[in-house]
Every structure is written in structure tokens, then in C-alpha cells.
Amino acid sequence: MTLSLRNKTLAIYAAKCVTGIFLCFPIFIFLNQWVDYTWSLISVMLVLSPEGKDALALALTRIKANFVGAGTGLLILLLQIPSPWNLAAGAIISLFICDRLKLNAGARSTLAAMIIILLHQEGTFAGPHPWDSALSRIIAVVSGCLLGLLITYVFHSIFKINAPVAVTEAATKEREG
């Protein structure tokens, strides 16, 4: 691994992260009643990766895993399981679904999305109804995932690089569990 390739990979990853930060903010400004900046930003960062070679595939895996986590969070909300049992049940269900869908590379993303949805505070963000905050967070997770995918696609269409061996090995370990 050459230092220049490592620096180029780091610079591109940093640029993707900064782009995500700056693109999430206008979404929040224009849709501040429906999108929570914090959770959208976290979802963007969970989708982005430093890998060059398989960044788009990994982004898609993480997005699918985020959707599993958000869906599981919504299911657990509907079941009205009390905390902390809701988080434990959500973790088990999310990880089981990810395993069956072969999305283990996105296991952390699914858990983060599920926790984001379940840690809502009723009626505090988007309006007076109990579900407003949870729905806002679901919209934030989905918008953050889609923004992360767009950033990954644009950057990897512009910059054709192969990730350094150490980065690729770390990504492989993350995918394996």
C-alpha cells in the first residue's frame, strides 16, 4: 500500500463525509418539520465508507440494513413493548432478519436505525401527536440513507480508486461480523 493511495482514499472519504454534513443541513432547513438533522446525518455517515472498490455495494447493503432496522423499530412501536425490552426485542428481530437476508455487513447500521426509531420522545419534534417524532426519525433515516447512496455514487463515479489493502481487509471483517 502506497502512502499516496492511502492519502487519496482518506481524502475522498473525508470529502464524502463533509459533503454529507453540508447536504443534510439544507434538507433540515427546508423540511425541518419532517426531518431531524441529527438522525439524518447519522444515517448518512453509517452508509458512507472509505472503501473504493466495493463502496457502492457496501452502501446498498447498509441501506437495506437501515430499512430493516427502521421497519423493525416501527413494528416494535406498534407492539408497544416497554423499554428496555423494546430495544432488546428490536435487536434480536433486526439481527435475525439481516442474517436471513445476508445483510450481516450492515448489522451495525440496522441496530443504529432501530435504536434511532425506538428512542423517540413522543410528540416532541414534529408535532403534538405521539407518533410524530418516530415518523420524523423514519423519514430522517430514509433520507440520510438515500443521500449517502447518492454521495457514494457521485464520488465513485468521479474518483476511480482501489482501496488500500488494510481498508479492504477491515471492510471484509466488518461484513463477516
C-alpha positions in Angstrom: 0.0 0.0 0.0 1.5 3.3 -1.0 1.2 6.4 1.1 -0.2 8.4 -1.8 -3.0 5.8 -2.4 -3.8 5.8 1.3 -3.9 9.6 1.5 -6.1 9.7 -1.6 -8.5 7.2 -0.1 -8.6 9.2 3.2 -9.1 12.5 1.3 -12.0 11.1 -0.7 -13.6 9.5 2.4 -13.3 12.8 4.3 -14.8 14.7 1.3 -17.7 12.3 1.2 -18.4 12.8 5.0 -18.1 16.6 4.7 -20.4 16.6 1.7 -22.9 14.5 3.7 -22.8 17.1 6.5 -23.3 20.0 4.2 -26.1 18.3 2.2 -28.1 17.2 5.3 -28.3 20.7 6.6 -30.3 22.3 3.7 -32.7 19.3 3.9 -33.2 20.1 7.5 -33.7 23.8 6.8 -36.3 23.1 4.1 -38.0 20.1 5.8 -37.3 20.9 9.4 -40.8 19.8 10.4 -40.3 16.3 9.0 -36.6 15.6 9.0 -34.4 15.5 12.2 -30.9 16.7 11.1 -29.1 14.6 13.8 -30.6 11.3 12.7 -30.4 12.0 9.0 -26.7 12.9 9.5 -26.0 9.7 11.5 -27.7 7.6 8.7 -25.6 9.3 6.1 -22.4 8.5 8.0 -23.5 4.9 8.5 -23.9 4.4 4.8 -20.6 6.1 3.7 -17.5 4.0 3.7 -13.8 4.6 2.9 -13.6 1.6 0.5 -13.0 2.4 -3.1 -13.6 -0.9 -4.9 -16.9 -2.1 -3.3 -18.2 1.2 -1.7 -21.4 1.2 -3.8 -22.3 -2.4 -2.9 -21.5 -1.8 0.8 -23.6 1.4 0.7 -26.6 -0.6 -0.7 -26.1 -3.3 1.9 -26.1 -0.7 4.7 -29.2 1.0 3.3 -31.1 -2.3 3.2 -30.0 -3.0 6.7 -31.1 0.5 7.8 -34.5 -0.2 6.3 -34.7 -3.5 8.2 -33.8 -1.6 11.4 -36.3 1.2 10.8 -39.1 -1.4 9.9 -38.3 -3.4 13.0 -38.4 -0.2 15.1 -41.8 0.6 13.7 -43.1 -2.9 14.4 -41.8 -2.7 18.0 -43.5 0.7 18.4 -46.8 -0.8 17.1 -46.5 -3.6 19.7 -45.9 -1.1 22.4 -43.3 -3.1 24.2 -41.9 -1.1 27.2 -38.3 0.0 27.4 -35.6 -1.6 27.6 -37.4 -4.7 26.4 -38.3 -3.0 23.2 -34.6 -2.4 22.4 -33.7 -6.0 23.2 -36.6 -7.4 21.1 -35.7 -5.0 18.3 -32.1 -6.0 18.3 -32.9 -9.7 18.2 -35.5 -9.3 15.4 -33.3 -6.9 13.3 -30.2 -9.1 13.5 -32.3 -12.2 12.7 -33.8 -10.6 9.6 -30.4 -9.2 8.5 -28.9 -12.7 8.9 -31.6 -14.3 6.8 -31.3 -11.6 4.1 -27.5 -12.0 4.1 -27.1 -8.4 5.3 -24.7 -9.1 8.1 -22.3 -6.4 6.7 -24.9 -3.9 7.7 -25.7 -5.3 11.2 -24.4 -2.1 12.9 -26.5 0.0 10.6 -29.6 -2.0 11.3 -29.1 -1.7 15.0 -28.5 2.0 14.8 -31.6 2.6 12.7 -33.7 0.5 15.1 -32.4 2.4 18.1 -33.0 5.8 16.4 -36.7 4.9 15.9 -37.2 3.4 19.3 -35.6 6.2 21.3 -38.2 8.7 20.1 -39.7 11.1 22.6 -43.4 11.2 22.0 -44.7 14.4 20.5 -41.5 16.5 20.9 -40.2 17.0 17.4 -42.7 17.2 14.6 -45.9 17.9 16.4 -48.2 17.1 19.3 -49.1 13.5 18.3 -47.4 10.5 19.9 -46.1 9.2 16.6 -44.8 12.4 15.1 -41.3 12.0 16.5 -41.0 8.4 15.4 -42.3 9.1 11.9 -39.9 12.1 11.7 -37.0 9.8 12.6 -38.1 7.2 10.0 -38.1 9.9 7.3 -34.6 11.1 8.6 -33.2 7.5 8.4 -34.5 7.0 4.9 -33.4 10.5 3.6 -30.0 10.0 5.2 -29.6 6.6 3.6 -30.6 7.9 0.1 -28.3 10.9 0.5 -25.4 8.6 1.5 -26.1 6.4 -1.6 -26.1 9.5 -3.8 -22.9 10.8 -2.4 -21.2 7.3 -2.8 -22.4 7.0 -6.4 -21.2 10.5 -7.4 -17.8 10.3 -5.7 -17.1 6.8 -7.0 -18.2 7.8 -10.5 -15.7 10.7 -10.4 -12.8 9.0 -8.5 -11.8 5.6 -9.7 -9.6 4.2 -7.0 -8.9 0.8 -5.4 -8.9 0.8 -1.7 -5.7 0.1 0.2 -5.4 -3.5 1.4 -5.8 -2.5 5.1 -9.1 -0.7 4.3 -10.4 -3.6 2.2 -9.5 -6.2 4.9 -11.3 -4.1 7.5 -14.4 -3.9 5.3 -14.2 -7.7 4.9 -14.0 -8.2 8.6 -17.0 -5.8 9.1 -19.1 -7.8 6.6 -18.2 -11.1 8.2 -19.5 -10.0 11.5 
